[in-house]
């Protein structure tokens, strides 16, 4: 998740506190109190969940412009996820009082941005449930690639087979086999460590096919 609304936050940065997170460090653990939200300015963080048996699954990656912690803050709940910095990150922390009493009151457009961020997360989670229930692994991968291209407005995808497998809850071999098939069809290319969608319309058509 990466949102292109960074500029609109400039007017409110003075309400927050700049924080730095080193790469490969823990930001929050399940059970931690949530007393603020964070605007990510630079870097990528990973949000994951762990089952009672200890199986961990990545829910999403969050990039510049996205918000961390708003769901738990507004619901008055503790954090329920493992949140880690994938790389060095820069963020701004806004306390609950500053969010409720100043940010939402003085900057309604930022309140809308918070709602958009929260709604996007909800949509992603509901889509994941729908896909895991109704779509084959191959179609889920096509839908993932298609959605990512649209959200980033770019055919280039800088995710490894392993990361895609982790995000979709699939085996890496399953993802590699599907990507190999799409390459043979001429719909996908690999350039270095990146994937490049060569024909997004054809990828979209496969989502509802019998592959």
Long-range contacts (C-beta under 8 A, 24 or more apart in sequence): 1-60, 1-61, 1-62, 1-63, 1-66, 1-117, 1-120, 1-121, 1-124, 2-62, 2-63, 2-64, 2-65, 2-66, 2-151, 2-152, 3-63, 3-64, 3-65, 3-66, 3-113, 3-116, 3-117, 4-65, 5-65, 5-113, 6-41, 6-64, 6-65, 8-109, 8-110, 8-113, 9-39, 9-92, 9-110, 9-113, 11-107, 12-94, 12-103, 12-106, 12-107, 12-110, 13-92, 15-94, 15-98, 15-102, 15-103, 16-92, 16-93, 16-94, 16-98, 17-92, 17-93, 17-94, 18-90, 18-91, 18-92, 18-93, 19-90, 19-91, 19-92, 19-93, 20-88, 20-89, 20-90, 20-91, 21-45, 21-85, 21-88, 21-89, 21-91, 22-85, 22-88, 23-85, 23-86, 23-87, 23-88, 23-89, 24-84, 24-85, 24-86, 25-84, 25-85, 26-82, 26-83, 26-84, 26-85, 27-68, 27-83, 27-84, 27-85, 28-69, 28-79, 28-81, 28-82, 28-83, 29-79, 29-82, 29-83, 30-78, 30-79, 30-80, 30-81, 30-82, 31-78, 31-79, 32-78, 32-79, 33-78, 33-79, 34-69, 34-72, 34-73, 34-77, 34-78, 34-79, 35-73, 35-95, 35-96, 36-69, 36-73, 36-93, 36-94, 36-95, 36-96, 36-99, 37-67, 37-68, 37-69, 37-70, 37-73, 37-93, 37-94, 37-99, 37-114, 38-67, 38-68, 38-69, 38-91, 38-92, 38-93, 38-94, 39-65, 39-67, 39-91, 39-92, 39-94, 40-64, 40-65, 40-66, 40-67, 40-68, 40-89, 40-90, 40-91, 41-90, 41-91, 41-92, 42-88, 42-89, 42-90, 43-85, 43-86, 43-87, 43-88, 43-89, 43-90, 44-85, 44-86, 44-87, 44-89, 45-83, 45-84, 45-85, 45-86, 45-89, 46-83, 46-84, 46-85, 46-86, 47-81, 47-82, 47-83, 48-81, 48-82, 48-83, 48-84, 49-80, 49-81, 49-82, 50-82, 56-82, 57-166, 57-169, 58-163, 58-166, 58-167, 59-124, 59-125, 60-121, 60-124, 60-167, 61-86, 61-167, 66-117, 67-113, 67-114, 67-117, 67-118, 70-114, 70-117, 70-118, 71-118, 71-121, 73-99, 128-168, 131-168, 132-169, 135-207, 136-211, 137-168, 137-170, 137-174, 137-178, 138-178, 138-181, 138-206, 138-211, 139-206, 139-207, 139-208, 139-209, 139-211, 140-168, 140-170, 141-168, 141-170, 141-175, 141-178, 141-179, 142-178, 142-182, 142-203, 142-204, 142-206, 142-207, 142-211, 143-207, 144-168, 145-182, 145-188, 145-195, 145-197, 145-203, 146-197, 146-200, 146-203, 146-204, 146-207, 149-197, 149-200, 149-203, 150-200, 155-196, 155-197, 155-198, 155-200, 156-191, 156-194, 156-195, 156-196, 157-194, 157-195, 157-196, 157-197, 158-193, 158-194, 159-195, 160-193, 181-211
